[in-house]
Structure formats: C-alpha cells, structure tokens
C-alpha cells in the first residue's frame, strides 16, 4: 500500500548491479513476478499476505474495491519502474544484462463468437493484462481501466515519462483460456473457479506445522478408518498385493516409503497438520505399547471395503468391520492410560474420519470377471447394501463414545488412470457411466448423514465430506492449482500410466506437483493438500452441514 517499499527493491538492484561474480553471472532480472496475484490474493480475496479484503467475516480490515488497484499502482510506479530505471542507468552498460517484469492474466476468448462477445473478450483482456502492461509500454492505463478514475481519483493519474518509461522487457504468462459472453456471465463456472483458486492458495500458503500447531490441537485425537487413500502402513505386514512400502512411494515423504500410497503425505497427514496433531501411528505399530495412541490411530487398510469380500482379489486386508474391531482394541489400551470418565470425555471431543467405499466399486462392482455384484444388484440396490452395512458400523462406533464423525464420500472413479485405461472416454473426459454409479452411493451417504444427525442429537455431529465435488472442482480448473496432467499417473505402466500401478524402483515423473494422480489409483501429495484444506475450512458444498474446523467448535 505504501511507496516506501521501493527502498527494499533499490537495495536489491544495487546488489544485482554490484554483485561481483554473482551479479555478473546473472544476466536476466525480474523486478516483480506476477503482481496481479499479489494484488488480488492479498488485497481483494484476503487469502494471501497481508490478508486484506472487504469481507469482515474473513478479514479484519481492507477494501477490495480500491486497495488492489492502489497496490498495483505502487508496485509498478515505486517498485518496478524506479528499480528498472536505476538498473538501466547505472549498471546495465557494464553488466550487459536485462531487467523486466513477469505478468500473468487469464486468456479470454469470446463464447459464442458474436461481435458483441468478441468486444467483451477484448475488454476483459484489456482490463486484466492491460492493467499492468499499458502503463509500462504507453505510460498510461488502458481505456477499460479508466472506468475506475472516478473511484480512485489521483491514484491512477498518469506519471511522468521518466518514471514510467516505454519498451521495458515484459514476460506475459497467459495461464488459462476462458470463454466470455457479452453482458451475461456463467456465474456457476466463475464461482467454482474462484472456490478452487481460494483453496489452492490456502493450501499453498499453509505452513507445515499446522494451523493449530501454535496452540492446543483442535481435537485431542483423530481416529481414521479407510482404504489405501489414507492407509499409512497397516498392510505392510499382511499377505497382500496392496502394499506401497517400497520406492518410489514416499519419494517426497520425510520418512521415505512407509506404506502410504502416495509420493508424500496423504489427506489425513495434511488434515492432522491443520488440526495441530502429530502424524498418526498405523494400528499395526501400536501393539508393543511404545507408541503414543492418545492423539489418535490410523486403522485404514489398502483394498479394504465396506463389504467383507471387496478387495479379496488382492489378498489380506482389514475390512470396515475389522477396522471397527481394531478401534475397540485401542480403547482397551486407552483404558489402561486414563480412567473411564477421562476416556469418555476424550472420545466425545475426538474426531473420527472414515474414507472407505472405493474398493467396493473398483475391486468389486466394477470387476465383473471376478465378482457377480454388478449382475446381482442395480446401482441403486448395491448402494443401499453398502450404506446399510456402513450405517451399522457407524452406530457401533457411536456406542463407544465417539461423537464427531467425518464421513468422506467416494471420488470420481471414472477419472482415475486405472479406469481411463480400461474404458473408453474422449480425450480430457472421464468415464461417465462409472461416475454415475459412484454418485448413487454418495447421494445415499449424504442422506445417511442427515438421518444420523436427526437420530443422534446428544452432542453428536455427523459430516459428509464431498470428495467427489472437491475432486471435480479441481479437475475442471486444474491449472488454477498448478496441475498440468490430469489423466495419467506420475508412476505406472501402460495406457494412462494406469494399467499397472507403480512397481518397485520405478522412475516416476520429476514434476510431481503438476500431476493430479501419483499412480493408477491415488492422487499426489499436492492434490491431497488441497482436499485436506477443503475438508478443514471449506464451504457447505465441500463439507456438509459444517466443515472440520467448525466441528471442533461444537
């Protein structure tokens, strides 16, 4: 907001110009990288530093109607123009380098291609890209930006030629093609885009220690039931083909290969960070009594399903029923560490997360060569079968004293590399038939959450995690979060890198943060972080009826 920030940039220019060997080696300098992001995220949306916006429920101060433009003006005038002028006048001749600025904007195309829509597209590009480019090239703001003069007054006044200058080196990053119509706007698409952008940025700026790490954890413990999406090593000692305790799994995890089906952290790991909890031990690590179980335990098992037979084709695994029994054995251990009243209070305040059901489709209903379920049940009947079994186990967990439940739905299985390799889908599309079947289950699960909240009103809360919606939001706007590859795994073999999953000592892709999927079935660490952020603080469309952060306040 202040032009005094120019001092820091001038110091940097002097260092660049007089930097000895370092200064001479570097020939291309950028004063500011993507000022639009700084202005919008920090001063309009409030989800980047310094966290200013107009929404007082989100930001303590700020004015999104004026501050982004004032900040941009000062960045261009006080930082870029002055710093670039200093470099060119004093150092460029001897150093032989170049100095410029890196701009970013959405690339807009008319949709449909009428004359009015073409004019609308030109106005949009003139506003967003011209916001920064025109003052640097022509010494004044673009025509479309001039509509703000009555609001901002002298803040947008033309500056002297010696400050603005012309012909400076500009790198333009047109990140995303967007269709635009004259006068009318597809608000649903725009809102979805902004939702995704907000959570991508929130995930990107969250520190590794966790949001609540500076104080007490938001929950005293978190217990996890699920499948390979959240397994952290329970299958390592089982006679199972569903294992991941070998490289390159864990290539980006500080502990290396641990049994997590990911290159790094799982959704649960990131959610624990946000809650201020340590990494949870796998249930199979708790037998010796040397592991802290008071802050939670992870019971998830790769290939596990709601039904006992789901995943049997891959060998041993802990099914939903077995995982509930394993949780009860943990309660026996906890009773040796605290009295019954303390344990009851501990359980009432703890969080139980379930993430299960995918294998009932991938390794059951969608595998007719081995299982007969798809010929026996309609999608509706099969979903009812699963939900009835699911509800029975949730009731068992409620009886133990747990009162806070996050029940995650199933993601769009028709979009994972394994299913894309098996099916027929147009380029860039998912297998609709598979996703339709999964959505039947998700709708039933959301209804179950409503029923549970109606039946158990004794300080209990049940939440539906809309994994499917969160997943498809990102898949529809992948580049907003930095993803470039959405339809194949980073590590795998065959079509879509999804016919054979990641084998021991395979060489994965190097740009893992640009991939949505790590292997044939599981997302990357980068993707998991965004999903965890949605569960933690997302709107009702991501977590229904409240999010995890709000659950902690109940």
C-alpha positions in Angstrom: 0.0 0.0 0.0 3.0 2.3 0.6 5.5 3.5 -1.9 8.2 3.3 0.8 8.6 -0.4 -0.3 10.7 0.9 -3.2 13.7 1.1 -0.8 13.9 -2.6 -0.5 13.8 -3.0 -4.2 16.5 -0.4 -4.8 18.8 -2.2 -2.4 18.2 -5.4 -4.4 19.1 -3.5 -7.6 22.4 -2.3 -6.1 23.2 -5.8 -5.0 22.4 -7.0 -8.5 24.5 -4.3 -10.2 27.4 -4.6 -7.8 27.2 -8.3 -7.0 30.7 -9.2 -8.2 30.7 -12.6 -9.6 27.1 -13.3 -8.7 25.9 -10.1 -10.3 27.9 -10.7 -13.4 26.7 -14.3 -13.8 23.0 -13.4 -13.7 22.1 -11.5 -16.8 18.3 -11.5 -16.7 16.5 -9.8 -13.8 12.8 -9.7 -12.9 11.6 -6.9 -10.5 8.2 -8.4 -9.8 6.8 -11.8 -10.5 3.0 -11.7 -11.3 1.9 -8.5 -9.4 -1.7 -9.4 -10.2 -1.5 -12.4 -7.9 -0.1 -10.2 -5.1 -2.8 -7.6 -5.5 -5.8 -10.0 -5.9 -4.8 -12.6 -3.3 -3.5 -10.2 -0.6 -5.9 -7.2 -1.0 -9.1 -8.5 -2.8 -9.7 -12.1 -1.6 -7.6 -11.8 1.6 -6.2 -15.3 1.3 -2.6 -14.2 0.8 -0.5 -11.9 2.8 -1.3 -9.4 4.2 -4.8 -10.8 4.3 -6.9 -7.7 3.5 -10.4 -7.8 1.9 -13.9 -6.3 2.3 -15.4 -9.4 4.0 -15.3 -8.7 7.7 -16.1 -12.4 8.4 -12.8 -13.3 6.8 -10.5 -10.2 7.0 -10.2 -7.8 9.9 -9.6 -4.8 7.6 -9.1 -3.9 3.9 -11.1 -2.6 1.0 -11.3 -4.8 -2.1 -12.8 -2.0 -4.2 -9.8 0.2 -4.1 -6.7 -1.4 -2.5 -5.8 -3.9 -5.2 -5.5 -1.0 -7.7 -3.5 1.2 -5.3 -1.2 -1.7 -4.6 -0.7 -2.4 -8.2 -0.1 1.2 -9.0 2.6 1.4 -6.3 4.2 -1.8 -7.4 4.5 -0.5 -11.0 5.5 3.0 -10.1 7.6 2.7 -6.9 9.0 -0.7 -7.4 9.3 -1.8 -11.0 9.7 1.5 -12.8 12.1 3.0 -10.4 14.1 -0.1 -9.9 14.3 -0.8 -13.6 15.4 2.8 -14.3 18.1 2.6 -11.6 19.5 -0.6 -13.1 19.5 0.6 -16.7 21.1 4.0 -15.8 23.8 2.7 -13.5 24.6 -1.0 -14.2 23.2 -2.3 -17.5 26.0 -1.0 -19.6 28.8 -2.6 -17.6 26.9 -5.8 -16.7 25.2 -6.4 -20.1 22.1 -7.7 -18.5 18.3 -7.1 -18.9 15.6 -6.2 -16.4 11.9 -6.7 -16.8 8.7 -7.8 -15.2 6.6 -11.0 -15.3 2.9 -10.6 -15.8 0.1 -13.1 -15.5 -3.5 -13.0 -16.8 -6.3 -15.2 -17.9 -6.5 -15.7 -21.6 -10.1 -14.9 -22.7 -11.9 -16.0 -25.8 -15.4 -15.0 -27.0 -18.1 -17.5 -26.3 -20.1 -17.7 -28.5 -18.2 -15.9 -31.3 -20.6 -13.0 -31.9 -19.3 -9.4 -32.5 -20.6 -8.4 -29.0 -18.8 -11.3 -27.4 -15.6 -10.5 -29.2 -15.8 -7.0 -27.9 -16.4 -8.3 -24.4 -13.4 -10.6 -24.7 -11.2 -7.7 -25.8 -12.4 -5.6 -22.9 -11.6 -8.4 -20.4 -8.1 -8.8 -21.7 -7.6 -5.1 -21.9 -8.5 -4.7 -18.3 -6.6 -7.6 -16.7 -3.5 -7.7 -18.8 -3.5 -4.1 -19.8 -3.8 -3.2 -16.1 0.0 -3.7 -15.8 1.2 -3.8 -19.4 -0.2 -0.5 -20.7 1.4 1.8 -18.1 4.8 0.2 -18.8 4.5 0.3 -22.6 2.4 3.5 -23.2 2.8 5.5 -20.0 -0.9 5.4 -19.1 -3.6 2.9 -18.1 -5.7 1.1 -20.6 -9.0 2.5 -21.7 -11.0 -0.1 -19.8 -9.1 0.7 -16.6 -10.1 4.3 -16.9 -13.6 3.5 -15.7 -12.1 3.4 -12.2 -10.8 7.0 -12.3 -13.9 8.4 -10.6 -13.4 5.8 -7.8 -9.7 6.0 -7.3 -9.0 9.6 -8.3 -5.4 10.6 -8.4 -4.2 7.0 -7.6 -4.5 6.3 -11.4 -3.1 9.5 -12.6 -0.5 9.4 -15.4 3.0 9.5 -14.1 6.0 11.4 -15.7 7.7 9.7 -18.7 11.0 9.4 -16.8 9.3 7.2 -14.2 7.1 5.0 -16.4 9.2 4.8 -19.5 8.4 2.7 -22.5 9.5 -0.6 -24.1 10.5 -2.4 -20.9 11.0 -6.1 -21.1 7.8 -7.8 -20.2 7.1 -11.6 -19.9 3.5 -12.5 -20.1 2.0 -15.7 -18.7 -1.4 -16.3 -20.1 -2.4 -19.1 -17.8 -5.8 -20.2 -18.7 -8.3 -20.0 -21.6 -11.7 -18.7 -20.6 -14.8 -18.2 -22.6 -16.7 -15.0 -22.1 -20.1 -13.7 -23.2 -21.3 -10.1 -23.6 -23.5 -8.8 -20.7 -24.2 -12.3 -19.3 -21.8 -14.4 -17.2 -21.9 -18.1 -16.3 -21.8 -17.5 -12.5 -21.7 -21.1 -11.5 -18.5 -21.6 -13.5 -17.0 -18.4 -12.2 -17.8 -19.3 -8.6 -16.4 -22.8 -9.0 -13.2 -21.3 -10.4 -12.9 -18.9 -7.5 -13.6 -21.6 -5.0 -10.8 -23.7 -6.4 -8.4 -20.8 -6.6 -9.1 -19.9 -3.0 -8.4 -23.4 -1.7 -5.3 -23.9 -3.9 -3.9 -20.7 -2.5 -4.9 -21.6 1.1 -3.2 -24.9 0.7 -0.1 -23.3 -0.8 0.4 -20.8 2.0 -0.4 -23.1 4.9 2.7 -23.9 6.9 3.9 -27.4 7.5 3.5 -27.1 11.3 -0.3 -26.9 11.0 -2.8 -24.1 11.5 -3.4 -25.0 15.2 0.2 -26.0 15.9 1.0 -22.8 17.8 -1.7 -23.7 20.4 -3.6 -26.7 21.6 -4.9 -29.1 18.9 -8.4 -28.5 17.7 -9.3 -32.1 18.6 -7.5 -34.2 21.3 -7.3 -37.1 18.9 -8.2 -38.2 15.4 -9.0 -41.8 14.6 -9.1 -42.9 10.9 -10.9 -45.8 9.2 -10.5 -46.2 5.5 -8.7 -47.7 2.5 -5.5 -47.0 0.5 -6.3 -43.3 0.1 -5.5 -42.9 3.8 -3.5 -46.1 4.7 -0.2 -45.2 6.3 1.3 -48.7 6.6 -1.2 -51.2 8.0 -0.8 -53.5 5.0 3.0 -53.7 5.3 2.8 -57.0 7.3 -0.1 -58.5 5.6 -0.2 -61.2 2.8 -1.4 -58.7 0.3 -0.7 -57.3 -3.2 -1.9 -53.9 -2.0 1.3 -52.6 -0.5 3.4 -49.5 -1.0 6.3 -49.9 1.4 8.9 -49.6 -1.4 10.4 -46.8 -3.5 9.4 -44.7 -5.3 6.4 -44.4 -2.9 7.3 -41.9 -0.3 9.8 -40.2 -2.5 8.7 -36.8 -1.2 7.9 -38.0 2.4 10.5 -37.3 5.1 10.3 -40.9 6.2 10.6 -42.5 2.8 8.4 -45.4 1.9 6.1 -46.1 4.8 3.1 -47.8 3.3 1.4 -44.6 2.2 0.1 -44.9 -1.4 1.5 -41.5 -2.4 4.7 -39.7 -3.2 4.3 -37.8 0.0 1.6 -37.0 2.5 -2.0 -38.3 2.5 -5.1 -36.3 3.1 -5.1 -37.4 6.7 -1.5 -36.3 7.2 -2.4 -32.8 5.9 -5.6 -32.7 7.9 -3.7 -33.6 11.0 -1.2 -30.7 10.3 -4.1 -28.3 10.1 -5.6 -29.6 13.4 -2.3 -29.3 15.2 -1.9 -33.1 15.6 1.2 -35.2 15.1 1.4 -37.9 12.4 -0.8 -40.8 13.5 0.7 -44.2 14.0 -0.7 -47.1 12.0 -2.7 -49.5 14.1 -0.2 -52.3 13.4 2.5 -50.2 15.0 0.7 -49.9 18.4 1.0 -53.5 19.6 4.2 -53.0 21.6 2.8 -50.2 23.8 5.7 -47.9 22.9 3.7 -45.7 20.5 1.6 -42.7 21.7 -2.1 -43.5 20.9 -3.7 -40.7 22.9 -3.6 -38.4 19.9 -5.1 -41.0 17.6 -4.6 -44.1 15.5 -4.9 -44.9 11.8 -6.7 -48.2 11.0 -7.0 -47.7 7.2 -6.1 -50.7 5.1 -5.4 -50.7 1.3 -8.0 -52.7 -0.7 -10.5 -52.6 2.2 -14.1 -52.1 1.5 -17.4 -51.8 3.3 -18.3 -55.4 2.3 -16.1 -58.2 3.6 -15.5 -59.6 0.1 -14.4 -56.3 -1.5 -10.7 -56.3 -2.4 -10.4 -60.1 -1.7 -8.7 -60.4 -5.1 -5.7 -58.5 -3.7 -5.2 -60.7 -0.6 -5.4 -59.8 3.1 -6.8 -56.5 4.3 -8.7 -55.1 7.3 -12.3 -54.6 6.1 -14.6 -52.0 7.6 -15.9 -54.4 10.2 -12.3 -55.5 11.2 -11.2 -51.9 11.5 -14.0 -51.1 13.9 -12.9 -54.1 16.0 -9.3 -52.8 15.8 -10.5 -49.5 17.2 -12.2 -51.2 20.1 -8.9 -52.9 20.9 -7.3 -49.5 21.0 -9.9 -48.5 23.6 -8.8 -51.3 25.8 -5.3 -49.9 25.7 -6.5 -46.4 26.4 -8.4 -47.7 29.5 -5.0 -48.6 30.9 -3.9 -45.0 30.5 -6.9 -43.0 31.8 -9.9 -43.6 33.9 -13.3 -44.1 32.3 -14.6 -40.6 32.8 -11.4 -39.1 31.2 -11.7 -41.6 28.4 -15.4 -40.7 27.8 -14.5 -37.0 27.6 -11.6 -37.8 25.4 -13.7 -39.7 22.9 -16.5 -37.1 22.9 -14.1 -34.4 21.8 -12.1 -36.6 19.3 -12.6 -36.8 15.6 -13.4 -40.0 13.7 -12.7 -39.9 10.0 -13.9 -42.6 7.6 -12.8 -42.8 4.0 -14.0 -46.0 2.5 -16.1 -47.4 -0.3 -13.9 -47.0 -3.4 -12.9 -50.7 -3.3 -16.5 -51.8 -3.2 -16.6 -50.5 -6.7 -13.1 -50.7 -8.1 -12.5 -54.2 -6.6 -16.0 -55.5 -6.6 -18.9 -53.9 -8.5 -16.7 -52.7 -11.5 -14.9 -56.1 -11.7 -17.5 -58.5 -13.3 -14.8 -61.0 -14.2 -14.4 -61.8 -10.5 -17.4 -60.5 -8.7 -21.1 -61.1 -9.6 -22.4 -58.0 -7.7 -23.0 -55.9 -10.9 -25.2 -58.6 -12.3 -27.0 -59.2 -9.0 -27.6 -55.6 -8.0 -28.7 -52.5 -9.7 -26.5 -49.4 -8.9 -29.3 -48.3 -6.5 -29.6 -51.6 -4.8 -25.9 -52.0 -4.4 -25.5 -48.5 -2.9 -28.3 -49.4 -0.4 -26.5 -52.6 0.5 -23.3 -50.6 1.2 -25.0 -47.8 3.1 -26.9 -50.2 5.4 -23.7 -52.0 6.3 -21.9 -48.7 6.7 -24.6 -47.3 9.0 -24.4 -50.4 11.2 -20.7 -49.8 11.8 -21.1 -46.1 12.4 -23.6 -47.0 15.1 -21.1 -49.3 16.7 -18.5 -46.5 16.8 -21.1 -44.2 18.3 -21.7 -46.7 21.0 -18.1 -46.5 22.1 -18.5 -42.8 22.9 -17.4 -41.1 19.8 -19.5 -38.1 18.9 -17.8 -36.3 16.0 -17.8 -38.1 12.6 -16.5 -37.0 9.2 -17.7 -39.5 6.6 -15.9 -38.9 3.3 -17.7 -39.8 0.0 -16.1 -41.5 -2.9 -14.3 -39.5 -5.6 -15.0 -39.6 -9.3 -13.6 -43.1 -10.0 -14.3 -42.7 -13.7 -11.5 -40.1 -13.8 -8.7 -42.2 -12.3 -6.0 -43.5 -14.6 -6.9 -47.2 -13.9 -10.5 -46.7 -15.1 -9.5 -44.5 -18.0 -7.1 -47.2 -19.2 -9.9 -49.8 -19.0 -12.7 -47.7 -20.5 -13.4 -45.5 -23.5 -13.6 -41.8 -22.8 -12.9 -38.8 -25.1 -9.6 -37.0 -24.5 -9.9 -34.9 -21.4 -13.1 -36.6 -20.3 -13.9 -39.1 -17.6 -16.0 -42.3 -17.9 -19.5 -41.0 -17.2 -21.0 -44.4 -16.5 -18.6 -45.2 -13.7 -19.1 -41.7 -12.1 -22.8 -42.1 -12.3 -22.7 -45.3 -10.3 -20.4 -43.7 -7.7 -22.7 -40.8 -7.3 -25.6 -43.0 -6.4 -23.6 -44.1 -3.3 -22.6 -40.5 -2.5 -26.2 -39.3 -2.5 -27.2 -42.2 -0.2 -24.3 -41.3 2.1 -25.3 -37.7 2.4 -28.8 -38.8 3.2 -27.4 -41.1 5.9 -25.6 -38.1 7.4 -28.9 -36.2 7.6 -30.6 -39.3 9.3 -27.8 -39.7 11.8 -27.9 -36.0 12.8 -31.6 -36.3 13.2 -31.4 -39.5 15.3 -28.4 -38.7 17.5 -28.9 -35.3 18.9 -26.9 -35.9 22.1 -23.9 -33.5 21.3 -23.1 -35.6 18.2 -22.3 -34.2 14.8 -22.0 -36.2 11.5 -20.5 -34.5 8.5 -20.5 -35.6 4.8 -17.2 -34.9 3.0 -18.0 -34.2 -0.6 -14.8 -35.7 -2.0 -16.5 -36.1 -5.4 -17.4 -32.4 -5.7 -14.0 -31.3 -4.4 -12.2 -33.5 -6.9 -14.3 -32.4 -9.9 -13.9 -28.7 -9.0 -10.2 -29.1 -9.3 -10.3 -31.3 -12.4 -12.5 -28.6 -14.1 -10.0 -25.9 -13.2 -6.7 -27.8 -12.8 -4.3 -25.1 -13.9 -5.6 -22.8 -11.2 -3.8 -25.1 -8.7 -0.8 -25.6 -10.9 -1.8 -29.0 -12.3 -0.9 -29.8 -15.9 -1.5 -33.5 -16.1 -4.9 -34.9 -15.1 -5.5 -38.1 -17.0 -2.5 -40.3 -16.2 -0.3 -41.3 -13.3 3.1 -40.0 -12.4 4.3 -43.5 -11.8 2.8 -46.5 -13.6 2.9 -48.6 -16.8 0.6 -48.8 -19.8 -2.2 -46.6 -21.1 -2.7 -43.5 -18.9 0.1 -45.0 -16.7 -2.9 -46.8 -15.2 -2.8 -50.4 -16.5 -0.1 -51.5 -14.0 0.4 -49.4 -10.9 3.8 -48.1 -9.6 6.2 -51.0 -9.3 9.3 -51.2 -7.0 12.1 -48.9 -8.0 10.2 -47.4 -11.0 11.3 -44.0 -12.1 8.4 -41.5 -11.5 7.8 -38.2 -13.2 10.0 -35.4 -12.0 7.3 -32.7 -12.0 5.1 -34.5 -9.4 3.3 -31.3 -8.2 1.9 -30.8 -11.7 0.2 -34.2 -11.6 -3.2 -34.9 -10.1 -2.5 -38.6 -9.9 0.5 -40.3 -8.4 -0.2 -43.8 -9.6 -3.1 -45.7 -11.2 -5.5 -45.1 -8.3 -4.2 -42.4 -5.9 -3.6 -38.7 -6.0 -0.4 -36.9 -5.5 0.7 -35.1 -2.3 -0.1 -31.7 -4.0 -3.6 -32.8 -4.7 -4.1 -34.3 -1.2 -3.1 -31.0 0.4 -5.9 -29.1 -1.4 -8.5 -31.7 -0.5 -7.5 -31.6 3.2 -7.8 -27.8 3.1 -11.4 -28.1 1.7 -12.3 -30.5 4.5 -10.8 -28.3 7.1 -12.3 -24.9 6.2 -14.4 -25.4 3.0 -17.9 -24.2 2.4 -21.0 -26.4 2.8 -20.6 -27.6 -0.8 -17.3 -29.3 0.3 -18.3 -30.4 3.9 -22.0 -30.7 4.8 -23.5 -29.4 7.0 -20.3 -27.9 8.5 -16.6 -28.2 8.0 -14.0 -29.8 10.3 -12.9 -26.5 11.8 -16.5 -25.8 12.7 -16.9 -29.3 14.1 -14.1 -28.5 16.6 -16.1 -25.7 18.0 -19.2 -27.8 18.7 
